[in-house]
């Protein structure tokens, strides 16, 4: 029923931590980038923020390819 994590070596744990750290950093970058941009409406900015928070990897990737071009950087 549950995975046996005792079989993982130190290298396995390090690899898992690096992958989780990369995914976390990618999502945090997307959230901060949404925060620093202006969009056509406040609801669009709010929607991108919610997508990036509640669907982390998919939301950050969608924002990178679709949403980032819709907003302009705050001067």
N, C-alpha and C positions, 0 to 999 in steps of 0.2 A: 504494500500500500504506500509506504513512504520510501523515498530514495535513501540509499545507504551512502552518506557522505563521508563515512570513515575510510572508504577506499580511495579517496582523492589524495594525491600527493601534494607536496608544497607547491610544485609547479602548476598543478591543476587549480589549486586555490588562487594562486597568483593570476593565472589566466582568467579565471572567473571574476576576480576583483577588477582587473584591467577592463574587461568587457563591460561590466556594470558601470564602472567609472566613466567610460567613453559614452555609453548610452545616457547616463545622467548628465554629463557635461553638454552633450548635444541638445538635450531637452532644455536645460537651463539657458544655453545660448539662444535658442529660439524664443523662449519666454522673455528674456532681456531685450532681444531685438524688437519684438512686438512692442514692448514697453517704450522703447526709444524712438518709435516711428509714429507719424501721424497718418491717419487713414481718412477716407471720404466721410465717414461717420463714426461716432463713438461706439455704436453697436457693432460695426465691423471689427474694430479693434478688440472689443470685448469678446466677440465670437472667436477670433484667432487666439486670444489669450486662453479661453476655455478649452479650445481644441488642443492647444499645446500642453495644457496642464492635465487634462483628463485622458488624453490618448497620446502619451509622451512621444514615442518614436515615430508613429505614423503621422501625428499632428505636426511634429517638427519638420518632417520631410515634406509634408503637404505645404507647410508655410514656406519652406525654402524654395519650392518650385512654383507656387501659385501666389501666396500672400505677400512675399517680400517685395515683389514688383509692384504691388498695388499701393503700398505705403511709401511715404517719402520721409527721409531722415530729418529729425528735428534739428534746426540750426542753433 
